[in-house]
C-alpha cells in the first residue's frame, strides 16, 4: 500500500541484490528465493532461517516466545500500531482484513489519512 523513507531505502538495497541474482529478466516477482520465484510458504521459510541465524527462533523450544514466523511479524505489526494509538479500522485496512462485511460498503477509508497515521505510529527500525 505505502511505506516510509526507511522502508524505501531497504527496498532499493534489496532490488540491487535481486537484479544481480535474477536469472530471468522477464520475471516480475518481487521476492526471490535461492532457486528463483518463491513458492508457497517460501517467505516464511526465509524469515525463519534469518531468525534462526539471529537467535530469534528455536523450533525445539516449547516457549512460543522463542518461535518466529511471518505470522509473528503480522502480529507484531498489528500490536505496534495498536499500542501507538492507530485507529482499529485503519489497522484492518493495512492488514487487508476489511472487505467482507456489509458495513465495509459504507465505510470509506481515506488512504492519505491512513498513510499519515501509519507514518505517525510506525516506529523506525534503526
N, CA, C and O atoms as a GROMACS GRO file, in nm:
protein
  504
    1UNK      N    1   0.084  -0.119   0.000
    1UNK     CA    2   0.000   0.000   0.000
    1UNK      C    3   0.088   0.125   0.000
    1UNK      O    4   0.088   0.200  -0.098
    2UNK      N    5   0.163   0.148   0.105
    2UNK     CA    6   0.259   0.258   0.112
    2UNK      C    7   0.357   0.228   0.223
    2UNK      O    8   0.333   0.143   0.309
    3UNK      N    9   0.468   0.299   0.221
    3UNK     CA   10   0.569   0.280   0.324
    3UNK      C   11   0.653   0.407   0.336
    3UNK      O   12   0.644   0.497   0.253
    4UNK      N   13   0.733   0.413   0.442
    4UNK     CA   14   0.810   0.533   0.470
    4UNK      C   15   0.945   0.531   0.398
    4UNK      O   16   0.978   0.435   0.328
    5UNK      N   17   1.022   0.638   0.417
    5UNK     CA   18   1.152   0.651   0.351
    5UNK      C   19   1.249   0.541   0.392
    5UNK      O   20   1.329   0.495   0.311
    6UNK      N   21   1.242   0.499   0.518
    6UNK     CA   22   1.331   0.393   0.566
    6UNK      C   23   1.303   0.262   0.490
    6UNK      O   24   1.396   0.195   0.445
    7UNK      N   25   1.176   0.228   0.477
    7UNK     CA   26   1.138   0.107   0.403
    7UNK      C   27   1.179   0.120   0.256
    7UNK      O   28   1.223   0.022   0.195
    8UNK      N   29   1.164   0.239   0.200
    8UNK     CA   30   1.202   0.261   0.060
    8UNK      C   31   1.352   0.237   0.041
    8UNK      O   32   1.392   0.180  -0.060
    9UNK      N   33   1.434   0.280   0.135
    9UNK     CA   34   1.578   0.259   0.125
    9UNK      C   35   1.611   0.111   0.131
    9UNK      O   36   1.695   0.063   0.053
   10UNK      N   37   1.548   0.036   0.222
   10UNK     CA   38   1.572  -0.108   0.230
   10UNK      C   39   1.527  -0.178   0.102
   10UNK      O   40   1.592  -0.272   0.056
   11UNK      N   41   1.415  -0.132   0.044
   11UNK     CA   42   1.367  -0.191  -0.081
   11UNK      C   43   1.465  -0.162  -0.195
   11UNK      O   44   1.492  -0.250  -0.277
   12UNK      N   45   1.518  -0.040  -0.202
   12UNK     CA   46   1.618  -0.008  -0.305
   12UNK      C   47   1.739  -0.101  -0.293
   12UNK      O   48   1.790  -0.151  -0.393
   13UNK      N   49   1.786  -0.124  -0.170
   13UNK     CA   50   1.900  -0.213  -0.148
   13UNK      C   51   1.868  -0.355  -0.195
   13UNK      O   52   1.949  -0.419  -0.261
   14UNK      N   53   1.749  -0.402  -0.158
   14UNK     CA   54   1.708  -0.538  -0.198
   14UNK      C   55   1.700  -0.549  -0.350
   14UNK      O   56   1.744  -0.650  -0.406
   15UNK      N   57   1.646  -0.449  -0.417
   15UNK     CA   58   1.630  -0.455  -0.562
   15UNK      C   59   1.765  -0.464  -0.633
   15UNK      O   60   1.774  -0.526  -0.739
   16UNK      N   61   1.869  -0.404  -0.575
   16UNK     CA   62   2.003  -0.417  -0.633
   16UNK      C   63   2.050  -0.562  -0.623
   16UNK      O   64   2.105  -0.617  -0.719
   17UNK      N   65   2.028  -0.623  -0.508
   17UNK     CA   66   2.067  -0.764  -0.489
   17UNK      C   67   1.983  -0.852  -0.580
   17UNK      O   68   2.034  -0.945  -0.642
   18UNK      N   69   1.853  -0.824  -0.587
   18UNK     CA   70   1.761  -0.902  -0.670
   18UNK      C   71   1.805  -0.897  -0.816
   18UNK      O   72   1.806  -1.000  -0.883
   19UNK      N   73   1.841  -0.779  -0.866
   19UNK     CA   74   1.883  -0.764  -1.005
   19UNK      C   75   2.007  -0.849  -1.032
   19UNK      O   76   2.021  -0.907  -1.140
   20UNK      N   77   2.096  -0.855  -0.936
   20UNK     CA   78   2.218  -0.935  -0.951
   20UNK      C   79   2.186  -1.084  -0.956
   20UNK      O   80   2.249  -1.159  -1.030
   21UNK      N   81   2.087  -1.128  -0.876
   21UNK     CA   82   2.052  -1.270  -0.866
   21UNK      C   83   1.952  -1.314  -0.972
   21UNK      O   84   1.934  -1.434  -0.993
   22UNK      N   85   1.887  -1.221  -1.037
   22UNK     CA   86   1.779  -1.253  -1.131
   22UNK      C   87   1.834  -1.323  -1.255
   22UNK      O   88   1.915  -1.267  -1.329
   23UNK      N   89   1.788  -1.445  -1.276
   23UNK     CA   90   1.833  -1.522  -1.392
   23UNK      C   91   1.745  -1.496  -1.514
   23UNK      O   92   1.792  -1.500  -1.628
   24UNK      N   93   1.617  -1.470  -1.491
   24UNK     CA   94   1.521  -1.448  -1.599
   24UNK      C   95   1.475  -1.302  -1.595
   24UNK      O   96   1.399  -1.265  -1.506
   25UNK      N   97   1.519  -1.219  -1.689
   25UNK     CA   98   1.482  -1.076  -1.687
   25UNK      C   99   1.331  -1.053  -1.704
   25UNK      O  100   1.282  -0.943  -1.676
   26UNK      N  101   1.258  -1.155  -1.748
   26UNK     CA  102   1.112  -1.142  -1.762
   26UNK      C  103   1.038  -1.167  -1.631
   26UNK      O  104   0.919  -1.139  -1.621
   27UNK      N  105   1.107  -1.219  -1.531
   27UNK     CA  106   1.047  -1.248  -1.401
   27UNK      C  107   1.011  -1.117  -1.333
   27UNK      O  108   1.099  -1.035  -1.307
   28UNK      N  109   0.885  -1.097  -1.304
   28UNK     CA  110   0.838  -0.972  -1.243
   28UNK      C  111   0.806  -0.988  -1.094
   28UNK      O  112   0.759  -0.894  -1.031
   29UNK      N  113   0.832  -1.106  -1.040
   29UNK     CA  114   0.805  -1.125  -0.898
   29UNK      C  115   0.905  -1.046  -0.815
   29UNK      O  116   1.024  -1.041  -0.847
   30UNK      N  117   0.855  -0.986  -0.709
   30UNK     CA  118   0.941  -0.903  -0.625
   30UNK      C  119   1.036  -0.987  -0.541
   30UNK      O  120   1.156  -0.958  -0.535
   31UNK      N  121   0.984  -1.091  -0.476
   31UNK     CA  122   1.066  -1.169  -0.383
   31UNK      C  123   1.116  -1.296  -0.449
   31UNK      O  124   1.038  -1.372  -0.507
   32UNK      N  125   1.245  -1.318  -0.440
   32UNK     CA  126   1.307  -1.436  -0.499
   32UNK      C  127   1.370  -1.522  -0.391
   32UNK      O  128   1.420  -1.472  -0.290
   33UNK      N  129   1.366  -1.653  -0.413
   33UNK     CA  130   1.436  -1.747  -0.326
   33UNK      C  131   1.567  -1.787  -0.392
   33UNK      O  132   1.607  -1.729  -0.492
   34UNK      N  133   1.633  -1.886  -0.336
   34UNK     CA  134   1.761  -1.931  -0.389
   34UNK      C  135   1.748  -1.992  -0.528
   34UNK      O  136   1.844  -1.991  -0.606
   35UNK      N  137   1.630  -2.044  -0.561
   35UNK     CA  138   1.610  -2.111  -0.690
   35UNK      C  139   1.510  -2.036  -0.778
   35UNK      O  140   1.443  -2.098  -0.861
   36UNK      N  141   1.499  -1.906  -0.760
   36UNK     CA  142   1.406  -1.829  -0.840
   36UNK      C  143   1.284  -1.786  -0.761
   36UNK      O  144   1.296  -1.748  -0.645
   37UNK      N  145   1.167  -1.792  -0.823
   37UNK     CA  146   1.044  -1.746  -0.760
   37UNK      C  147   1.016  -1.822  -0.631
   37UNK      O  148   1.037  -1.942  -0.621
   38UNK      N  149   0.967  -1.748  -0.533
   38UNK     CA  150   0.931  -1.812  -0.406
   38UNK      C  151   0.805  -1.895  -0.424
   38UNK      O  152   0.711  -1.855  -0.493
   39UNK      N  153   0.803  -2.010  -0.363
   39UNK     CA  154   0.686  -2.097  -0.365
   39UNK      C  155   0.603  -2.069  -0.240
   39UNK      O  156   0.644  -1.989  -0.155
   40UNK      N  157   0.487  -2.133  -0.228
   40UNK     CA  158   0.401  -2.115  -0.112
   40UNK      C  159   0.481  -2.144   0.016
   40UNK      O  160   0.545  -2.249   0.028
   41UNK      N  161   0.476  -2.052   0.109
   41UNK     CA  162   0.549  -2.068   0.234
   41UNK      C  163   0.696  -2.030   0.224
   41UNK      O  164   0.769  -2.040   0.323
   42UNK      N  165   0.738  -1.985   0.107
   42UNK     CA  166   0.879  -1.952   0.086
   42UNK      C  167   0.928  -1.834   0.168
   42UNK      O  168   1.037  -1.838   0.224
   43UNK      N  169   0.848  -1.728   0.175
   43UNK     CA  170   0.887  -1.611   0.253
   43UNK      C  171   0.895  -1.646   0.401
   43UNK      O  172   0.985  -1.602   0.471
   44UNK      N  173   0.799  -1.725   0.447
   44UNK     CA  174   0.801  -1.769   0.586
   44UNK      C  175   0.929  -1.848   0.614
   44UNK      O  176   0.992  -1.829   0.718
   45UNK      N  177   0.968  -1.934   0.522
   45UNK     CA  178   1.091  -2.012   0.538
   45UNK      C  179   1.214  -1.923   0.543
   45UNK      O  180   1.304  -1.945   0.624
   46UNK      N  181   1.218  -1.822   0.455
   46UNK     CA  182   1.331  -1.729   0.457
   46UNK      C  183   1.338  -1.650   0.587
   46UNK      O  184   1.446  -1.630   0.643
   47UNK      N  185   1.221  -1.606   0.635
   47UNK     CA  186   1.217  -1.534   0.763
   47UNK      C  187   1.266  -1.623   0.877
   47UNK      O  188   1.342  -1.578   0.964
   48UNK      N  189   1.221  -1.748   0.877
   48UNK     CA  190   1.262  -1.841   0.982
   48UNK      C  191   1.412  -1.865   0.983
   48UNK      O  192   1.475  -1.866   1.090
   49UNK      N  193   1.471  -1.884   0.864
   49UNK     CA  194   1.616  -1.907   0.855
   49UNK      C  195   1.693  -1.786   0.908
   49UNK      O  196   1.791  -1.801   0.980
   50UNK      N  197   1.647  -1.667   0.870
   50UNK     CA  198   1.712  -1.545   0.919
   50UNK      C  199   1.695  -1.532   1.070
   50UNK      O  200   1.786  -1.488   1.140
   51UNK      N  201   1.577  -1.569   1.120
   51UNK     CA  202   1.551  -1.562   1.264
   51UNK      C  203   1.638  -1.660   1.341
   51UNK      O  204   1.683  -1.631   1.452
   52UNK      N  205   1.661  -1.777   1.284
   52UNK     CA  206   1.749  -1.876   1.348
   52UNK      C  207   1.891  -1.820   1.356
   52UNK      O  208   1.955  -1.827   1.460
   53UNK      N  209   1.939  -1.764   1.244
   53UNK     CA  210   2.075  -1.706   1.243
   53UNK      C  211   2.088  -1.593   1.345
   53UNK      O  212   2.193  -1.575   1.406
   54UNK      N  213   1.980  -1.517   1.362
   54UNK     CA  214   1.983  -1.403   1.455
   54UNK      C  215   1.955  -1.446   1.600
   54UNK      O  216   1.959  -1.364   1.691
   55UNK      N  217   1.925  -1.575   1.619
   55UNK     CA  218   1.895  -1.623   1.754
   55UNK      C  219   1.754  -1.591   1.802
   55UNK      O  220   1.727  -1.589   1.922
   56UNK      N  221   1.664  -1.566   1.707
   56UNK     CA  222   1.526  -1.530   1.742
   56UNK      C  223   1.428  -1.646   1.730
   56UNK      O  224   1.312  -1.633   1.768
   57UNK      N  225   1.474  -1.759   1.678
   57UNK     CA  226   1.382  -1.872   1.656
   57UNK      C  227   1.448  -2.002   1.702
   57UNK      O  228   1.562  -2.032   1.667
   58UNK      N  229   1.373  -2.077   1.781
   58UNK     CA  230   1.417  -2.209   1.826
   58UNK      C  231   1.297  -2.302   1.813
   58UNK      O  232   1.210  -2.304   1.900
   59UNK      N  233   1.293  -2.378   1.704
   59UNK     CA  234   1.177  -2.464   1.678
   59UNK      C  235   1.162  -2.574   1.782
   59UNK      O  236   1.054  -2.632   1.794
   60UNK      N  237   1.267  -2.605   1.856
   60UNK     CA  238   1.261  -2.710   1.959
   60UNK      C  239   1.205  -2.659   2.092
   60UNK      O  240   1.167  -2.738   2.177
   61UNK      N  241   1.201  -2.528   2.108
   61UNK     CA  242   1.156  -2.472   2.235
   61UNK      C  243   1.005  -2.484   2.252
   61UNK      O  244   0.930  -2.459   2.158
   62UNK      N  245   0.959  -2.524   2.371
   62UNK     CA  246   0.814  -2.527   2.396
   62UNK      C  247   0.758  -2.386   2.420
   62UNK      O  248   0.637  -2.367   2.419
   63UNK      N  249   0.846  -2.288   2.441
   63UNK     CA  250   0.807  -2.150   2.467
   63UNK      C  251   0.775  -2.081   2.334
   63UNK      O  252   0.864  -2.063   2.251
   64UNK      N  253   0.651  -2.042   2.313
   64UNK     CA  254   0.610  -1.979   2.188
   64UNK      C  255   0.684  -1.847   2.163
   64UNK      O  256   0.694  -1.803   2.048
   65UNK      N  257   0.734  -1.785   2.268
   65UNK     CA  258   0.811  -1.661   2.251
   65UNK      C  259   0.942  -1.685   2.178
   65UNK      O  260   1.002  -1.590   2.128
   66UNK      N  261   0.987  -1.810   2.171
   66UNK     CA  262   1.111  -1.845   2.103
   66UNK      C  263   1.087  -1.889   1.958
   66UNK      O  264   1.180  -1.930   1.890
   67UNK      N  265   0.962  -1.881   1.912
   67UNK     CA  266   0.928  -1.917   1.774
   67UNK      C  267   0.910  -1.789   1.693
   67UNK      O  268   0.861  -1.688   1.746
   68UNK      N  269   0.948  -1.792   1.566
   68UNK     CA  270   0.938  -1.674   1.481
   68UNK      C  271   0.886  -1.716   1.344
   68UNK      O  272   0.930  -1.817   1.289
   69UNK      N  273   0.793  -1.638   1.289
   69UNK     CA  274   0.734  -1.670   1.158
   69UNK      C  275   0.678  -1.542   1.097
   69UNK      O  276   0.678  -1.436   1.160
   70UNK      N  277   0.629  -1.554   0.974
   70UNK     CA  278   0.561  -1.441   0.910
   70UNK      C  279   0.439  -1.401   0.992
   70UNK      O  280   0.406  -1.283   1.001
   71UNK      N  281   0.372  -1.499   1.051
   71UNK     CA  282   0.257  -1.469   1.136
   71UNK      C  283   0.299  -1.384   1.256
   71UNK      O  284   0.226  -1.293   1.296
   72UNK      N  285   0.416  -1.412   1.312
   72UNK     CA  286   0.467  -1.331   1.424
   72UNK      C  287   0.488  -1.187   1.380
   72UNK      O  288   0.457  -1.094   1.455
   73UNK      N  289   0.539  -1.168   1.258
   73UNK     CA  290   0.560  -1.031   1.206
   73UNK      C  291   0.426  -0.960   1.193
   73UNK      O  292   0.415  -0.842   1.229
   74UNK      N  293   0.327  -1.028   1.142
   74UNK     CA  294   0.193  -0.970   1.127
   74UNK      C  295   0.135  -0.934   1.264
   74UNK      O  296   0.074  -0.829   1.280
   75UNK      N  297   0.155  -1.023   1.361
   75UNK     CA  298   0.106  -1.000   1.497
   75UNK      C  299   0.176  -0.878   1.558
   75UNK      O  300   0.111  -0.793   1.620
   76UNK      N  301   0.306  -0.871   1.541
   76UNK     CA  302   0.384  -0.759   1.597
   76UNK      C  303   0.345  -0.629   1.529
   76UNK      O  304   0.331  -0.526   1.597
   77UNK      N  305   0.328  -0.630   1.398
   77UNK     CA  306   0.286  -0.512   1.322
   77UNK      C  307   0.154  -0.459   1.378
   77UNK      O  308   0.140  -0.339   1.403
   78UNK      N  309   0.059  -0.548   1.397
   78UNK     CA  310  -0.072  -0.510   1.449
   78UNK      C  311  -0.059  -0.453   1.590
   78UNK      O  312  -0.118  -0.350   1.621
   79UNK      N  313   0.018  -0.520   1.674
   79UNK     CA  314   0.035  -0.477   1.813
   79UNK      C  315   0.102  -0.340   1.821
   79UNK      O  316   0.058  -0.254   1.898
   80UNK      N  317   0.208  -0.318   1.741
   80UNK     CA  318   0.278  -0.189   1.744
   80UNK      C  319   0.185  -0.075   1.704
   80UNK      O  320   0.183   0.029   1.770
   81UNK      N  321   0.109  -0.094   1.597
   81UNK     CA  322   0.019   0.012   1.552
   81UNK      C  323  -0.091   0.038   1.654
   81UNK      O  324  -0.129   0.152   1.677
   82UNK      N  325  -0.144  -0.069   1.714
   82UNK     CA  326  -0.248  -0.053   1.815
   82UNK      C  327  -0.196   0.022   1.937
   82UNK      O  328  -0.262   0.113   1.986
   83UNK      N  329  -0.078  -0.017   1.986
   83UNK     CA  330  -0.020   0.049   2.104
   83UNK      C  331   0.017   0.194   2.076
   83UNK      O  332   0.020   0.276   2.168
   84UNK      N  333   0.046   0.226   1.950
   84UNK     CA  334   0.078   0.364   1.912
   84UNK      C  335  -0.047   0.449   1.894
   84UNK      O  336  -0.038   0.570   1.871
   85UNK      N  337  -0.164   0.386   1.906
   85UNK     CA  338  -0.290   0.459   1.900
   85UNK      C  339  -0.355   0.468   1.764
   85UNK      O  340  -0.443   0.552   1.744
   86UNK      N  341  -0.314   0.385   1.669
   86UNK     CA  342  -0.375   0.390   1.537
   86UNK      C  343  -0.519   0.338   1.545
   86UNK      O  344  -0.548   0.244   1.618
   87UNK      N  345  -0.607   0.401   1.468
   87UNK     CA  346  -0.747   0.360   1.466
   87UNK      C  347  -0.759   0.215   1.418
   87UNK      O  348  -0.693   0.174   1.323
   88UNK      N  349  -0.843   0.140   1.486
   88UNK     CA  350  -0.860  -0.002   1.455
   88UNK      C  351  -0.899  -0.024   1.309
   88UNK      O  352  -0.849  -0.116   1.244
   89UNK      N  353  -0.987   0.059   1.257
   89UNK     CA  354  -1.032   0.041   1.118
   89UNK      C  355  -0.918   0.065   1.020
   89UNK      O  356  -0.916   0.005   0.912
   90UNK      N  357  -0.821   0.151   1.056
   90UNK     CA  358  -0.706   0.173   0.969
   90UNK      C  359  -0.611   0.053   0.976
   90UNK      O  360  -0.554   0.013   0.874
   91UNK      N  361  -0.594  -0.003   1.094
   91UNK     CA  362  -0.512  -0.124   1.108
   91UNK      C  363  -0.572  -0.235   1.022
   91UNK      O  364  -0.499  -0.309   0.955
   92UNK      N  365  -0.704  -0.247   1.024
   92UNK     CA  366  -0.771  -0.350   0.945
   92UNK      C  367  -0.743  -0.332   0.795
   92UNK      O  368  -0.722  -0.430   0.723
   93UNK      N  369  -0.743  -0.208   0.749
   93UNK     CA  370  -0.715  -0.181   0.608
   93UNK      C  371  -0.572  -0.224   0.576
   93UNK      O  372  -0.549  -0.291   0.475
   94UNK      N  373  -0.476  -0.185   0.660
   94UNK     CA  374  -0.336  -0.219   0.636
   94UNK      C  375  -0.313  -0.369   0.639
   94UNK      O  376  -0.228  -0.420   0.564
   95UNK      N  377  -0.385  -0.442   0.722
   95UNK     CA  378  -0.371  -0.587   0.731
   95UNK      C  379  -0.445  -0.657   0.618
   95UNK      O  380  -0.422  -0.775   0.593
   96UNK      N  381  -0.534  -0.586   0.551
   96UNK     CA  382  -0.614  -0.648   0.445
   96UNK      C  383  -0.735  -0.720   0.499
   96UNK      O  384  -0.789  -0.810   0.434
   97UNK      N  385  -0.779  -0.682   0.619
   97UNK     CA  386  -0.890  -0.751   0.684
   97UNK      C  387  -1.028  -0.699   0.643
   97UNK      O  388  -1.127  -0.768   0.667
   98UNK      N  389  -1.037  -0.581   0.584
   98UNK     CA  390  -1.168  -0.525   0.550
   98UNK      C  391  -1.216  -0.577   0.416
   98UNK      O  392  -1.137  -0.621   0.333
   99UNK      N  393  -1.344  -0.570   0.397
   99UNK     CA  394  -1.400  -0.605   0.268
   99UNK      C  395  -1.495  -0.722   0.270
   99UNK      O  396  -1.547  -0.760   0.165
  100UNK      N  397  -1.519  -0.781   0.385
  100UNK     CA  398  -1.607  -0.896   0.388
  100UNK      C  399  -1.737  -0.876   0.462
  100UNK      O  400  -1.820  -0.966   0.468
  101UNK      N  401  -1.756  -0.757   0.517
  101UNK     CA  402  -1.876  -0.733   0.595
  101UNK      C  403  -1.961  -0.625   0.528
  101UNK      O  404  -1.909  -0.542   0.454
  102UNK      N  405  -2.090  -0.627   0.555
  102UNK     CA  406  -2.182  -0.532   0.494
  102UNK      C  407  -2.143  -0.388   0.526
  102UNK      O  408  -2.156  -0.301   0.440
  103UNK      N  409  -2.094  -0.361   0.646
  103UNK     CA  410  -2.059  -0.224   0.684
  103UNK      C  411  -1.945  -0.168   0.599
  103UNK      O  412  -1.934  -0.047   0.584
  104UNK      N  413  -1.861  -0.255   0.544
  104UNK     CA  414  -1.747  -0.209   0.464
  104UNK      C  415  -1.792  -0.132   0.340
  104UNK      O  416  -1.716  -0.050   0.288
  105UNK      N  417  -1.912  -0.158   0.292
  105UNK     CA  418  -1.966  -0.085   0.178
  105UNK      C  419  -1.982   0.063   0.213
  105UNK      O  420  -1.965   0.150   0.127
  106UNK      N  421  -2.016   0.092   0.340
  106UNK     CA  422  -2.045   0.227   0.382
  106UNK      C  423  -1.924   0.301   0.439
  106UNK      O  424  -1.923   0.424   0.445
  107UNK      N  425  -1.822   0.227   0.479
  107UNK     CA  426  -1.702   0.290   0.533
  107UNK      C  427  -1.609   0.325   0.418
  107UNK      O  428  -1.566   0.238   0.342
  108UNK      N  429  -1.578   0.449   0.406
  108UNK     CA  430  -1.487   0.495   0.300
  108UNK      C  431  -1.356   0.534   0.368
  108UNK      O  432  -1.348   0.636   0.435
  109UNK      N  433  -1.256   0.452   0.350
  109UNK     CA  434  -1.127   0.477   0.412
  109UNK      C  435  -1.044   0.569   0.324
  109UNK      O  436  -1.021   0.541   0.207
  110UNK      N  437  -0.999   0.679   0.382
  110UNK     CA  438  -0.916   0.776   0.313
  110UNK      C  439  -0.771   0.729   0.323
  110UNK      O  440  -0.712   0.732   0.431
  111UNK      N  441  -0.714   0.684   0.211
  111UNK     CA  442  -0.579   0.629   0.212
  111UNK      C  443  -0.474   0.732   0.255
  111UNK      O  444  -0.374   0.694   0.317
  112UNK      N  445  -0.494   0.858   0.225
  112UNK     CA  446  -0.399   0.961   0.269
  112UNK      C  447  -0.403   0.975   0.421
  112UNK      O  448  -0.300   0.992   0.485
  113UNK      N  449  -0.521   0.968   0.478
  113UNK     CA  450  -0.536   0.973   0.624
  113UNK      C  451  -0.468   0.851   0.688
  113UNK      O  452  -0.400   0.863   0.789
  114UNK      N  453  -0.488   0.735   0.629
  114UNK     CA  454  -0.426   0.613   0.680
  114UNK      C  455  -0.274   0.622   0.668
  114UNK      O  456  -0.202   0.584   0.760
  115UNK      N  457  -0.224   0.674   0.555
  115UNK     CA  458  -0.080   0.689   0.535
  115UNK      C  459  -0.019   0.778   0.643
  115UNK      O  460   0.083   0.743   0.702
  116UNK      N  461  -0.081   0.892   0.669
  116UNK     CA  462  -0.030   0.985   0.771
  116UNK      C  463  -0.030   0.920   0.909
  116UNK      O  464   0.066   0.933   0.986
  117UNK      N  465  -0.138   0.850   0.940
  117UNK     CA  466  -0.146   0.784   1.071
  117UNK      C  467  -0.044   0.670   1.081
  117UNK      O  468   0.015   0.649   1.187
  118UNK      N  469  -0.025   0.598   0.972
  118UNK     CA  470   0.075   0.490   0.969
  118UNK      C  471   0.214   0.546   0.997
  118UNK      O  472   0.288   0.492   1.080
  119UNK      N  473   0.251   0.654   0.927
  119UNK     CA  474   0.383   0.712   0.945
  119UNK      C  475   0.401   0.768   1.088
  119UNK      O  476   0.511   0.767   1.142
  120UNK      N  477   0.293   0.815   1.148
  120UNK     CA  478   0.298   0.864   1.285
  120UNK      C  479   0.318   0.750   1.384
  120UNK      O  480   0.390   0.764   1.484
  121UNK      N  481   0.255   0.636   1.357
  121UNK     CA  482   0.254   0.524   1.452
  121UNK      C  483   0.365   0.423   1.434
  121UNK      O  484   0.403   0.356   1.529
  122UNK      N  485   0.418   0.409   1.313
  122UNK     CA  486   0.516   0.304   1.286
  122UNK      C  487   0.653   0.344   1.336
  122UNK      O  488   0.706   0.447   1.294
  123UNK      N  489   0.712   0.266   1.426
  123UNK     CA  490   0.846   0.300   1.475
  123UNK      C  491   0.951   0.274   1.367
  123UNK      O  492   0.932   0.188   1.281
  124UNK      N  493   1.059   0.349   1.373
  124UNK     CA  494   1.170   0.327   1.281
  124UNK      C  495   1.249   0.206   1.325
  124UNK      O  496   1.258   0.177   1.445
  125UNK      N  497   1.305   0.134   1.229
  125UNK     CA  498   1.384   0.013   1.260
  125UNK      C  499   1.518   0.054   1.319
  125UNK      O  500   1.560  -0.002   1.420
  126UNK      N  501   1.583   0.148   1.258
  126UNK     CA  502   1.715   0.192   1.306
  126UNK      C  503   1.714   0.338   1.343
  126UNK      O  504   1.817   0.391   1.385
   0.00000   0.00000   0.00000
